[in-house]
Amino acid sequence: AALRGKLAPVSVSAVPGIRGHRLRRGMSQEDLAARTGLSVRTIRYLESGRAGRPRPETTRLIADAFGLHGEERDRFHTQIAG
């Protein structure tokens, strides 16, 4: 009841998915769009879940933009692509 109407602070490390990766790297949606060649709208839809499951090529572009390699890249792909 004490928190009603107020947002509790959330650690960026606790934010899941594409948005979490983006925030941990200090990137805006515009930055990620520019690095991937995707539109800001697509990034927004992917982060909100409105776009559904991304295509493998989209997941690859985003992983490249984040500089993910090896096991970290595999975990990202599994997390994002389901």
PyMOL Python script that loads the backbone (N, CA, C, O; Angstrom):
from pymol import cmd

cmd.read_pdbstr("""\
ATOM      1  N   ALA A   1       0.817  -1.186   0.000  1.00  0.00           N
ATOM      2  CA  ALA A   1       0.000   0.000   0.000  1.00  0.00           C
ATOM      3  C   ALA A   1       0.863   1.253   0.000  1.00  0.00           C
ATOM      4  O   ALA A   1       0.496   2.256  -0.612  1.00  0.00           O
ATOM      5  N   ALA A   2       2.020   1.207   0.687  1.00  0.00           N
ATOM      6  CA  ALA A   2       2.892   2.374   0.767  1.00  0.00           C
ATOM      7  C   ALA A   2       3.485   2.726  -0.583  1.00  0.00           C
ATOM      8  O   ALA A   2       3.831   3.884  -0.818  1.00  0.00           O
ATOM      9  N   LEU A   3       3.612   1.752  -1.476  1.00  0.00           N
ATOM     10  CA  LEU A   3       4.206   1.999  -2.785  1.00  0.00           C
ATOM     11  C   LEU A   3       3.169   2.329  -3.851  1.00  0.00           C
ATOM     12  O   LEU A   3       3.521   2.546  -5.010  1.00  0.00           O
ATOM     13  N   ARG A   4       1.918   2.367  -3.478  1.00  0.00           N
ATOM     14  CA  ARG A   4       0.867   2.631  -4.462  1.00  0.00           C
ATOM     15  C   ARG A   4       1.134   3.958  -5.169  1.00  0.00           C
ATOM     16  O   ARG A   4       1.315   4.999  -4.537  1.00  0.00           O
ATOM     17  N   GLY A   5       1.152   3.887  -6.511  1.00  0.00           N
ATOM     18  CA  GLY A   5       1.377   5.090  -7.295  1.00  0.00           C
ATOM     19  C   GLY A   5       2.834   5.467  -7.456  1.00  0.00           C
ATOM     20  O   GLY A   5       3.152   6.439  -8.140  1.00  0.00           O
ATOM     21  N   LYS A   6       3.722   4.709  -6.834  1.00  0.00           N
ATOM     22  CA  LYS A   6       5.151   4.989  -6.947  1.00  0.00           C
ATOM     23  C   LYS A   6       5.848   3.774  -7.533  1.00  0.00           C
ATOM     24  O   LYS A   6       5.453   2.636  -7.276  1.00  0.00           O
ATOM     25  N   LEU A   7       6.871   4.016  -8.311  1.00  0.00           N
ATOM     26  CA  LEU A   7       7.648   2.918  -8.875  1.00  0.00           C
ATOM     27  C   LEU A   7       8.842   2.644  -7.993  1.00  0.00           C
ATOM     28  O   LEU A   7       9.585   3.558  -7.634  1.00  0.00           O
ATOM     29  N   ALA A   8       9.023   1.398  -7.646  1.00  0.00           N
ATOM     30  CA  ALA A   8      10.208   1.024  -6.891  1.00  0.00           C
ATOM     31  C   ALA A   8      11.397   1.018  -7.840  1.00  0.00           C
ATOM     32  O   ALA A   8      11.251   0.614  -8.993  1.00  0.00           O
ATOM     33  N   PRO A   9      12.565   1.452  -7.389  1.00  0.00           N
ATOM     34  CA  PRO A   9      13.728   1.445  -8.283  1.00  0.00           C
ATOM     35  C   PRO A   9      14.070   0.024  -8.707  1.00  0.00           C
ATOM     36  O   PRO A   9      14.012  -0.909  -7.906  1.00  0.00           O
ATOM     37  N   VAL A  10      14.426  -0.125  -9.974  1.00  0.00           N
ATOM     38  CA  VAL A  10      14.772  -1.432 -10.517  1.00  0.00           C
ATOM     39  C   VAL A  10      16.201  -1.371 -11.025  1.00  0.00           C
ATOM     40  O   VAL A  10      16.574  -0.450 -11.751  1.00  0.00           O
ATOM     41  N   SER A  11      16.986  -2.347 -10.643  1.00  0.00           N
ATOM     42  CA  SER A  11      18.353  -2.427 -11.130  1.00  0.00           C
ATOM     43  C   SER A  11      18.344  -2.775 -12.610  1.00  0.00           C
ATOM     44  O   SER A  11      17.598  -3.654 -13.042  1.00  0.00           O
ATOM     45  N   VAL A  12      19.176  -2.084 -13.390  1.00  0.00           N
ATOM     46  CA  VAL A  12      19.264  -2.371 -14.824  1.00  0.00           C
ATOM     47  C   VAL A  12      19.656  -3.824 -15.043  1.00  0.00           C
ATOM     48  O   VAL A  12      19.245  -4.427 -16.034  1.00  0.00           O
ATOM     49  N   SER A  13      20.439  -4.396 -14.144  1.00  0.00           N
ATOM     50  CA  SER A  13      20.862  -5.790 -14.314  1.00  0.00           C
ATOM     51  C   SER A  13      19.677  -6.752 -14.215  1.00  0.00           C
ATOM     52  O   SER A  13      19.767  -7.898 -14.657  1.00  0.00           O
ATOM     53  N   ALA A  14      18.562  -6.284 -13.632  1.00  0.00           N
ATOM     54  CA  ALA A  14      17.383  -7.135 -13.494  1.00  0.00           C
ATOM     55  C   ALA A  14      16.438  -7.019 -14.685  1.00  0.00           C
ATOM     56  O   ALA A  14      15.467  -7.771 -14.772  1.00  0.00           O
ATOM     57  N   VAL A  15      16.702  -6.092 -15.603  1.00  0.00           N
ATOM     58  CA  VAL A  15      15.821  -5.905 -16.756  1.00  0.00           C
ATOM     59  C   VAL A  15      16.118  -6.991 -17.780  1.00  0.00           C
ATOM     60  O   VAL A  15      17.261  -7.120 -18.218  1.00  0.00           O
ATOM     61  N   PRO A  16      15.115  -7.778 -18.174  1.00  0.00           N
ATOM     62  CA  PRO A  16      15.359  -8.894 -19.084  1.00  0.00           C
ATOM     63  C   PRO A  16      15.382  -8.492 -20.556  1.00  0.00           C
ATOM     64  O   PRO A  16      15.037  -7.370 -20.926  1.00  0.00           O
ATOM     65  N   GLY A  17      15.795  -9.437 -21.368  1.00  0.00           N
ATOM     66  CA  GLY A  17      15.654  -9.349 -22.810  1.00  0.00           C
ATOM     67  C   GLY A  17      16.495  -8.292 -23.497  1.00  0.00           C
ATOM     68  O   GLY A  17      17.521  -7.849 -22.982  1.00  0.00           O
ATOM     69  N   ILE A  18      16.036  -7.906 -24.664  1.00  0.00           N
ATOM     70  CA  ILE A  18      16.749  -6.943 -25.495  1.00  0.00           C
ATOM     71  C   ILE A  18      16.912  -5.628 -24.753  1.00  0.00           C
ATOM     72  O   ILE A  18      17.988  -5.030 -24.770  1.00  0.00           O
ATOM     73  N   ARG A  19      15.853  -5.179 -24.104  1.00  0.00           N
ATOM     74  CA  ARG A  19      15.911  -3.905 -23.384  1.00  0.00           C
ATOM     75  C   ARG A  19      16.995  -3.936 -22.311  1.00  0.00           C
ATOM     76  O   ARG A  19      17.764  -2.985 -22.177  1.00  0.00           O
ATOM     77  N   GLY A  20      17.058  -5.010 -21.558  1.00  0.00           N
ATOM     78  CA  GLY A  20      18.079  -5.130 -20.513  1.00  0.00           C
ATOM     79  C   GLY A  20      19.482  -5.072 -21.077  1.00  0.00           C
ATOM     80  O   GLY A  20      20.340  -4.359 -20.558  1.00  0.00           O
ATOM     81  N   HIS A  21      19.714  -5.822 -22.140  1.00  0.00           N
ATOM     82  CA  HIS A  21      21.033  -5.789 -22.785  1.00  0.00           C
ATOM     83  C   HIS A  21      21.359  -4.384 -23.274  1.00  0.00           C
ATOM     84  O   HIS A  21      22.480  -3.903 -23.108  1.00  0.00           O
ATOM     85  N   ARG A  22      20.377  -3.735 -23.874  1.00  0.00           N
ATOM     86  CA  ARG A  22      20.582  -2.388 -24.405  1.00  0.00           C
ATOM     87  C   ARG A  22      20.908  -1.399 -23.294  1.00  0.00           C
ATOM     88  O   ARG A  22      21.843  -0.609 -23.419  1.00  0.00           O
ATOM     89  N   LEU A  23      20.144  -1.438 -22.213  1.00  0.00           N
ATOM     90  CA  LEU A  23      20.356  -0.513 -21.105  1.00  0.00           C
ATOM     91  C   LEU A  23      21.697  -0.751 -20.421  1.00  0.00           C
ATOM     92  O   LEU A  23      22.378   0.202 -20.041  1.00  0.00           O
ATOM     93  N   ARG A  24      22.081  -2.015 -20.263  1.00  0.00           N
ATOM     94  CA  ARG A  24      23.369  -2.316 -19.630  1.00  0.00           C
ATOM     95  C   ARG A  24      24.538  -1.789 -20.454  1.00  0.00           C
ATOM     96  O   ARG A  24      25.615  -1.535 -19.915  1.00  0.00           O
ATOM     97  N   ARG A  25      24.329  -1.626 -21.745  1.00  0.00           N
ATOM     98  CA  ARG A  25      25.375  -1.101 -22.624  1.00  0.00           C
ATOM     99  C   ARG A  25      25.252   0.410 -22.813  1.00  0.00           C
ATOM    100  O   ARG A  25      26.024   1.011 -23.561  1.00  0.00           O
ATOM    101  N   GLY A  26      24.295   1.013 -22.143  1.00  0.00           N
ATOM    102  CA  GLY A  26      24.114   2.461 -22.224  1.00  0.00           C
ATOM    103  C   GLY A  26      23.643   2.945 -23.575  1.00  0.00           C
ATOM    104  O   GLY A  26      23.936   4.072 -23.976  1.00  0.00           O
ATOM    105  N   MET A  27      22.914   2.098 -24.278  1.00  0.00           N
ATOM    106  CA  MET A  27      22.438   2.432 -25.617  1.00  0.00           C
ATOM    107  C   MET A  27      20.975   2.862 -25.577  1.00  0.00           C
ATOM    108  O   MET A  27      20.187   2.362 -24.774  1.00  0.00           O
ATOM    109  N   SER A  28      20.627   3.796 -26.456  1.00  0.00           N
ATOM    110  CA  SER A  28      19.222   4.166 -26.647  1.00  0.00           C
ATOM    111  C   SER A  28      18.631   3.250 -27.717  1.00  0.00           C
ATOM    112  O   SER A  28      19.355   2.516 -28.390  1.00  0.00           O
ATOM    113  N   GLN A  29      17.329   3.302 -27.861  1.00  0.00           N
ATOM    114  CA  GLN A  29      16.702   2.543 -28.945  1.00  0.00           C
ATOM    115  C   GLN A  29      17.215   3.041 -30.292  1.00  0.00           C
ATOM    116  O   GLN A  29      17.382   2.256 -31.225  1.00  0.00           O
ATOM    117  N   GLU A  30      17.461   4.322 -30.391  1.00  0.00           N
ATOM    118  CA  GLU A  30      17.992   4.904 -31.631  1.00  0.00           C
ATOM    119  C   GLU A  30      19.390   4.370 -31.933  1.00  0.00           C
ATOM    120  O   GLU A  30      19.712   4.068 -33.082  1.00  0.00           O
ATOM    121  N   ASP A  31      20.227   4.254 -30.879  1.00  0.00           N
ATOM    122  CA  ASP A  31      21.573   3.697 -31.054  1.00  0.00           C
ATOM    123  C   ASP A  31      21.504   2.269 -31.584  1.00  0.00           C
ATOM    124  O   ASP A  31      22.205   1.911 -32.530  1.00  0.00           O
ATOM    125  N   LEU A  32      20.646   1.456 -30.958  1.00  0.00           N
ATOM    126  CA  LEU A  32      20.528   0.060 -31.367  1.00  0.00           C
ATOM    127  C   LEU A  32      19.997  -0.042 -32.795  1.00  0.00           C
ATOM    128  O   LEU A  32      20.466  -0.866 -33.580  1.00  0.00           O
ATOM    129  N   ALA A  33      19.027   0.792 -33.123  1.00  0.00           N
ATOM    130  CA  ALA A  33      18.486   0.789 -34.483  1.00  0.00           C
ATOM    131  C   ALA A  33      19.580   1.126 -35.494  1.00  0.00           C
ATOM    132  O   ALA A  33      19.690   0.478 -36.535  1.00  0.00           O
ATOM    133  N   ALA A  34      20.385   2.135 -35.187  1.00  0.00           N
ATOM    134  CA  ALA A  34      21.454   2.532 -36.103  1.00  0.00           C
ATOM    135  C   ALA A  34      22.490   1.425 -36.274  1.00  0.00           C
ATOM    136  O   ALA A  34      23.008   1.225 -37.374  1.00  0.00           O
ATOM    137  N   ARG A  35      22.794   0.712 -35.207  1.00  0.00           N
ATOM    138  CA  ARG A  35      23.804  -0.354 -35.275  1.00  0.00           C
ATOM    139  C   ARG A  35      23.306  -1.606 -35.977  1.00  0.00           C
ATOM    140  O   ARG A  35      24.100  -2.385 -36.505  1.00  0.00           O
ATOM    141  N   THR A  36      21.992  -1.800 -35.984  1.00  0.00           N
ATOM    142  CA  THR A  36      21.438  -3.023 -36.576  1.00  0.00           C
ATOM    143  C   THR A  36      20.853  -2.810 -37.961  1.00  0.00           C
ATOM    144  O   THR A  36      20.722  -3.755 -38.739  1.00  0.00           O
ATOM    145  N   GLY A  37      20.503  -1.574 -38.268  1.00  0.00           N
ATOM    146  CA  GLY A  37      19.798  -1.306 -39.515  1.00  0.00           C
ATOM    147  C   GLY A  37      18.299  -1.535 -39.395  1.00  0.00           C
ATOM    148  O   GLY A  37      17.574  -1.446 -40.385  1.00  0.00           O
ATOM    149  N   LEU A  38      17.834  -1.828 -38.187  1.00  0.00           N
ATOM    150  CA  LEU A  38      16.400  -1.986 -37.927  1.00  0.00           C
ATOM    151  C   LEU A  38      15.814  -0.619 -37.600  1.00  0.00           C
ATOM    152  O   LEU A  38      16.549   0.307 -37.258  1.00  0.00           O
ATOM    153  N   SER A  39      14.517  -0.491 -37.701  1.00  0.00           N
ATOM    154  CA  SER A  39      13.886   0.778 -37.350  1.00  0.00           C
ATOM    155  C   SER A  39      13.728   0.876 -35.831  1.00  0.00           C
ATOM    156  O   SER A  39      13.698  -0.133 -35.127  1.00  0.00           O
ATOM    157  N   VAL A  40      13.629   2.110 -35.347  1.00  0.00           N
ATOM    158  CA  VAL A  40      13.379   2.327 -33.921  1.00  0.00           C
ATOM    159  C   VAL A  40      12.051   1.678 -33.547  1.00  0.00           C
ATOM    160  O   VAL A  40      11.917   1.117 -32.459  1.00  0.00           O
ATOM    161  N   ARG A  41      11.083   1.753 -34.433  1.00  0.00           N
ATOM    162  CA  ARG A  41       9.787   1.127 -34.176  1.00  0.00           C
ATOM    163  C   ARG A  41       9.925  -0.377 -33.989  1.00  0.00           C
ATOM    164  O   ARG A  41       9.296  -0.950 -33.099  1.00  0.00           O
ATOM    165  N   THR A  42      10.741  -1.021 -34.816  1.00  0.00           N
ATOM    166  CA  THR A  42      10.962  -2.463 -34.674  1.00  0.00           C
ATOM    167  C   THR A  42      11.616  -2.766 -33.331  1.00  0.00           C
ATOM    168  O   THR A  42      11.212  -3.705 -32.645  1.00  0.00           O
ATOM    169  N   ILE A  43      12.614  -1.986 -32.952  1.00  0.00           N
ATOM    170  CA  ILE A  43      13.275  -2.182 -31.650  1.00  0.00           C
ATOM    171  C   ILE A  43      12.242  -2.039 -30.536  1.00  0.00           C
ATOM    172  O   ILE A  43      12.196  -2.858 -29.619  1.00  0.00           O
ATOM    173  N   ARG A  44      11.422  -1.007 -30.617  1.00  0.00           N
ATOM    174  CA  ARG A  44      10.386  -0.774 -29.606  1.00  0.00           C
ATOM    175  C   ARG A  44       9.432  -1.961 -29.537  1.00  0.00           C
ATOM    176  O   ARG A  44       9.101  -2.429 -28.447  1.00  0.00           O
ATOM    177  N   TYR A  45       8.990  -2.449 -30.691  1.00  0.00           N
ATOM    178  CA  TYR A  45       8.071  -3.591 -30.725  1.00  0.00           C
ATOM    179  C   TYR A  45       8.725  -4.860 -30.170  1.00  0.00           C
ATOM    180  O   TYR A  45       8.082  -5.629 -29.455  1.00  0.00           O
ATOM    181  N   LEU A  46       9.986  -5.074 -30.495  1.00  0.00           N
ATOM    182  CA  LEU A  46      10.685  -6.250 -29.974  1.00  0.00           C
ATOM    183  C   LEU A  46      10.806  -6.179 -28.453  1.00  0.00           C
ATOM    184  O   LEU A  46      10.592  -7.172 -27.759  1.00  0.00           O
ATOM    185  N   GLU A  47      11.151  -5.000 -27.945  1.00  0.00           N
ATOM    186  CA  GLU A  47      11.313  -4.853 -26.496  1.00  0.00           C
ATOM    187  C   GLU A  47       9.993  -5.003 -25.750  1.00  0.00           C
ATOM    188  O   GLU A  47       9.967  -5.512 -24.629  1.00  0.00           O
ATOM    189  N   SER A  48       8.916  -4.570 -26.354  1.00  0.00           N
ATOM    190  CA  SER A  48       7.615  -4.630 -25.683  1.00  0.00           C
ATOM    191  C   SER A  48       6.911  -5.970 -25.865  1.00  0.00           C
ATOM    192  O   SER A  48       5.919  -6.254 -25.194  1.00  0.00           O
ATOM    193  N   GLY A  49       7.431  -6.794 -26.781  1.00  0.00           N
ATOM    194  CA  GLY A  49       6.793  -8.078 -27.054  1.00  0.00           C
ATOM    195  C   GLY A  49       5.718  -7.999 -28.125  1.00  0.00           C
ATOM    196  O   GLY A  49       5.112  -9.015 -28.464  1.00  0.00           O
ATOM    197  N   ARG A  50       5.475  -6.822 -28.660  1.00  0.00           N
ATOM    198  CA  ARG A  50       4.441  -6.649 -29.696  1.00  0.00           C
ATOM    199  C   ARG A  50       4.826  -7.322 -31.009  1.00  0.00           C
ATOM    200  O   ARG A  50       3.959  -7.691 -31.801  1.00  0.00           O
ATOM    201  N   ALA A  51       6.129  -7.480 -31.237  1.00  0.00           N
ATOM    202  CA  ALA A  51       6.582  -8.059 -32.504  1.00  0.00           C
ATOM    203  C   ALA A  51       6.620  -9.573 -32.462  1.00  0.00           C
ATOM    204  O   ALA A  51       6.864 -10.216 -33.483  1.00  0.00           O
ATOM    205  N   GLY A  52       6.383 -10.148 -31.300  1.00  0.00           N
ATOM    206  CA  GLY A  52       6.484 -11.597 -31.194  1.00  0.00           C
ATOM    207  C   GLY A  52       7.935 -12.043 -31.190  1.00  0.00           C
ATOM    208  O   GLY A  52       8.823 -11.285 -30.799  1.00  0.00           O
ATOM    209  N   ARG A  53       8.170 -13.245 -31.615  1.00  0.00           N
ATOM    210  CA  ARG A  53       9.510 -13.814 -31.629  1.00  0.00           C
ATOM    211  C   ARG A  53      10.283 -13.276 -32.835  1.00  0.00           C
ATOM    212  O   ARG A  53       9.799 -13.357 -33.964  1.00  0.00           O
ATOM    213  N   PRO A  54      11.485 -12.724 -32.604  1.00  0.00           N
ATOM    214  CA  PRO A  54      12.251 -12.185 -33.736  1.00  0.00           C
ATOM    215  C   PRO A  54      12.789 -13.284 -34.646  1.00  0.00           C
ATOM    216  O   PRO A  54      13.025 -14.410 -34.208  1.00  0.00           O
ATOM    217  N   ARG A  55      12.976 -12.943 -35.905  1.00  0.00           N
ATOM    218  CA  ARG A  55      13.597 -13.863 -36.853  1.00  0.00           C
ATOM    219  C   ARG A  55      15.047 -14.107 -36.451  1.00  0.00           C
ATOM    220  O   ARG A  55      15.656 -13.261 -35.796  1.00  0.00           O
ATOM    221  N   PRO A  56      15.611 -15.263 -36.840  1.00  0.00           N
ATOM    222  CA  PRO A  56      17.017 -15.534 -36.524  1.00  0.00           C
ATOM    223  C   PRO A  56      17.967 -14.439 -37.029  1.00  0.00           C
ATOM    224  O   PRO A  56      18.929 -14.091 -36.345  1.00  0.00           O
ATOM    225  N   GLU A  57      17.702 -13.904 -38.210  1.00  0.00           N
ATOM    226  CA  GLU A  57      18.558 -12.838 -38.750  1.00  0.00           C
ATOM    227  C   GLU A  57      18.488 -11.589 -37.868  1.00  0.00           C
ATOM    228  O   GLU A  57      19.503 -10.925 -37.655  1.00  0.00           O
ATOM    229  N   THR A  58      17.316 -11.268 -37.361  1.00  0.00           N
ATOM    230  CA  THR A  58      17.159 -10.111 -36.476  1.00  0.00           C
ATOM    231  C   THR A  58      17.911 -10.329 -35.181  1.00  0.00           C
ATOM    232  O   THR A  58      18.589  -9.426 -34.690  1.00  0.00           O
ATOM    233  N   THR A  59      17.795 -11.525 -34.624  1.00  0.00           N
ATOM    234  CA  THR A  59      18.517 -11.862 -33.398  1.00  0.00           C
ATOM    235  C   THR A  59      20.024 -11.755 -33.619  1.00  0.00           C
ATOM    236  O   THR A  59      20.748 -11.272 -32.749  1.00  0.00           O
ATOM    237  N   ARG A  60      20.496 -12.206 -34.782  1.00  0.00           N
ATOM    238  CA  ARG A  60      21.922 -12.117 -35.098  1.00  0.00           C
ATOM    239  C   ARG A  60      22.379 -10.662 -35.178  1.00  0.00           C
ATOM    240  O   ARG A  60      23.427 -10.305 -34.640  1.00  0.00           O
ATOM    241  N   LEU A  61      21.593  -9.827 -35.847  1.00  0.00           N
ATOM    242  CA  LEU A  61      21.938  -8.407 -35.962  1.00  0.00           C
ATOM    243  C   LEU A  61      22.043  -7.741 -34.590  1.00  0.00           C
ATOM    244  O   LEU A  61      22.964  -6.963 -34.337  1.00  0.00           O
ATOM    245  N   ILE A  62      21.100  -8.050 -33.718  1.00  0.00           N
ATOM    246  CA  ILE A  62      21.103  -7.453 -32.383  1.00  0.00           C
ATOM    247  C   ILE A  62      22.279  -7.976 -31.561  1.00  0.00           C
ATOM    248  O   ILE A  62      22.943  -7.201 -30.873  1.00  0.00           O
ATOM    249  N   ALA A  63      22.542  -9.283 -31.624  1.00  0.00           N
ATOM    250  CA  ALA A  63      23.687  -9.848 -30.907  1.00  0.00           C
ATOM    251  C   ALA A  63      24.995  -9.230 -31.399  1.00  0.00           C
ATOM    252  O   ALA A  63      25.887  -8.949 -30.599  1.00  0.00           O
ATOM    253  N   ASP A  64      25.112  -9.016 -32.707  1.00  0.00           N
ATOM    254  CA  ASP A  64      26.297  -8.348 -33.264  1.00  0.00           C
ATOM    255  C   ASP A  64      26.420  -6.931 -32.715  1.00  0.00           C
ATOM    256  O   ASP A  64      27.509  -6.501 -32.335  1.00  0.00           O
ATOM    257  N   ALA A  65      25.301  -6.205 -32.672  1.00  0.00           N
ATOM    258  CA  ALA A  65      25.313  -4.824 -32.177  1.00  0.00           C
ATOM    259  C   ALA A  65      25.736  -4.762 -30.712  1.00  0.00           C
ATOM    260  O   ALA A  65      26.369  -3.797 -30.285  1.00  0.00           O
ATOM    261  N   PHE A  66      25.389  -5.782 -29.953  1.00  0.00           N
ATOM    262  CA  PHE A  66      25.770  -5.842 -28.539  1.00  0.00           C
ATOM    263  C   PHE A  66      27.185  -6.388 -28.344  1.00  0.00           C
ATOM    264  O   PHE A  66      27.723  -6.342 -27.238  1.00  0.00           O
ATOM    265  N   GLY A  67      27.781  -6.902 -29.410  1.00  0.00           N
ATOM    266  CA  GLY A  67      29.127  -7.461 -29.307  1.00  0.00           C
ATOM    267  C   GLY A  67      29.176  -8.768 -28.542  1.00  0.00           C
ATOM    268  O   GLY A  67      30.167  -9.066 -27.876  1.00  0.00           O
ATOM    269  N   LEU A  68      28.108  -9.550 -28.633  1.00  0.00           N
ATOM    270  CA  LEU A  68      28.041 -10.819 -27.902  1.00  0.00           C
ATOM    271  C   LEU A  68      28.782 -11.916 -28.649  1.00  0.00           C
ATOM    272  O   LEU A  68      28.715 -12.004 -29.875  1.00  0.00           O
ATOM    273  N   HIS A  69      29.498 -12.759 -27.887  1.00  0.00           N
ATOM    274  CA  HIS A  69      30.252 -13.878 -28.458  1.00  0.00           C
ATOM    275  C   HIS A  69      30.105 -15.106 -27.571  1.00  0.00           C
ATOM    276  O   HIS A  69      29.774 -14.999 -26.390  1.00  0.00           O
ATOM    277  N   GLY A  70      30.351 -16.248 -28.143  1.00  0.00           N
ATOM    278  CA  GLY A  70      30.417 -17.505 -27.389  1.00  0.00           C
ATOM    279  C   GLY A  70      29.156 -17.820 -26.614  1.00  0.00           C
ATOM    280  O   GLY A  70      28.040 -17.708 -27.120  1.00  0.00           O
ATOM    281  N   GLU A  71      29.369 -18.220 -25.356  1.00  0.00           N
ATOM    282  CA  GLU A  71      28.249 -18.646 -24.513  1.00  0.00           C
ATOM    283  C   GLU A  71      27.264 -17.519 -24.251  1.00  0.00           C
ATOM    284  O   GLU A  71      26.057 -17.747 -24.171  1.00  0.00           O
ATOM    285  N   GLU A  72      27.781 -16.298 -24.115  1.00  0.00           N
ATOM    286  CA  GLU A  72      26.886 -15.159 -23.875  1.00  0.00           C
ATOM    287  C   GLU A  72      25.939 -14.966 -25.062  1.00  0.00           C
ATOM    288  O   GLU A  72      24.756 -14.676 -24.887  1.00  0.00           O
ATOM    289  N   ARG A  73      26.478 -15.131 -26.266  1.00  0.00           N
ATOM    290  CA  ARG A  73      25.657 -15.012 -27.475  1.00  0.00           C
ATOM    291  C   ARG A  73      24.623 -16.136 -27.546  1.00  0.00           C
ATOM    292  O   ARG A  73      23.464 -15.905 -27.890  1.00  0.00           O
ATOM    293  N   ASP A  74      25.055 -17.352 -27.217  1.00  0.00           N
ATOM    294  CA  ASP A  74      24.138 -18.499 -27.210  1.00  0.00           C
ATOM    295  C   ASP A  74      23.001 -18.285 -26.213  1.00  0.00           C
ATOM    296  O   ASP A  74      21.842 -18.557 -26.528  1.00  0.00           O
ATOM    297  N   ARG A  75      23.325 -17.795 -25.004  1.00  0.00           N
ATOM    298  CA  ARG A  75      22.298 -17.526 -23.996  1.00  0.00           C
ATOM    299  C   ARG A  75      21.324 -16.453 -24.484  1.00  0.00           C
ATOM    300  O   ARG A  75      20.113 -16.572 -24.298  1.00  0.00           O
ATOM    301  N   PHE A  76      21.864 -15.405 -25.110  1.00  0.00           N
ATOM    302  CA  PHE A  76      21.027 -14.329 -25.634  1.00  0.00           C
ATOM    303  C   PHE A  76      20.055 -14.890 -26.682  1.00  0.00           C
ATOM    304  O   PHE A  76      18.856 -14.619 -26.636  1.00  0.00           O
ATOM    305  N   HIS A  77      20.580 -15.660 -27.606  1.00  0.00           N
ATOM    306  CA  HIS A  77      19.737 -16.215 -28.662  1.00  0.00           C
ATOM    307  C   HIS A  77      18.638 -17.091 -28.077  1.00  0.00           C
ATOM    308  O   HIS A  77      17.486 -17.007 -28.503  1.00  0.00           O
ATOM    309  N   THR A  78      18.982 -17.925 -27.109  1.00  0.00           N
ATOM    310  CA  THR A  78      18.000 -18.789 -26.458  1.00  0.00           C
ATOM    311  C   THR A  78      16.948 -17.974 -25.723  1.00  0.00           C
ATOM    312  O   THR A  78      15.756 -18.272 -25.796  1.00  0.00           O
ATOM    313  N   GLN A  79      17.393 -16.954 -25.021  1.00  0.00           N
ATOM    314  CA  GLN A  79      16.487 -16.095 -24.248  1.00  0.00           C
ATOM    315  C   GLN A  79      15.531 -15.333 -25.162  1.00  0.00           C
ATOM    316  O   GLN A  79      14.337 -15.247 -24.874  1.00  0.00           O
ATOM    317  N   ILE A  80      16.041 -14.786 -26.252  1.00  0.00           N
ATOM    318  CA  ILE A  80      15.255 -13.935 -27.130  1.00  0.00           C
ATOM    319  C   ILE A  80      14.409 -14.751 -28.106  1.00  0.00           C
ATOM    320  O   ILE A  80      13.234 -14.452 -28.321  1.00  0.00           O
ATOM    321  N   ALA A  81      15.006 -15.766 -28.683  1.00  0.00           N
ATOM    322  CA  ALA A  81      14.301 -16.539 -29.711  1.00  0.00           C
ATOM    323  C   ALA A  81      13.423 -17.635 -29.140  1.00  0.00           C
ATOM    324  O   ALA A  81      12.580 -18.200 -29.836  1.00  0.00           O
ATOM    325  N   GLY A  82      13.630 -17.929 -27.869  1.00  0.00           N
ATOM    326  CA  GLY A  82      12.799 -18.944 -27.237  1.00  0.00           C
ATOM    327  C   GLY A  82      13.268 -20.275 -27.571  1.00  0.00           C
ATOM    328  O   GLY A  82      12.686 -21.264 -27.125  1.00  0.00           O
TER     329      GLY A  82
END
""", "prot")
cmd.dss("prot")
cmd.show_as("cartoon", "prot")
cmd.util.cbc("prot")
cmd.orient("prot")
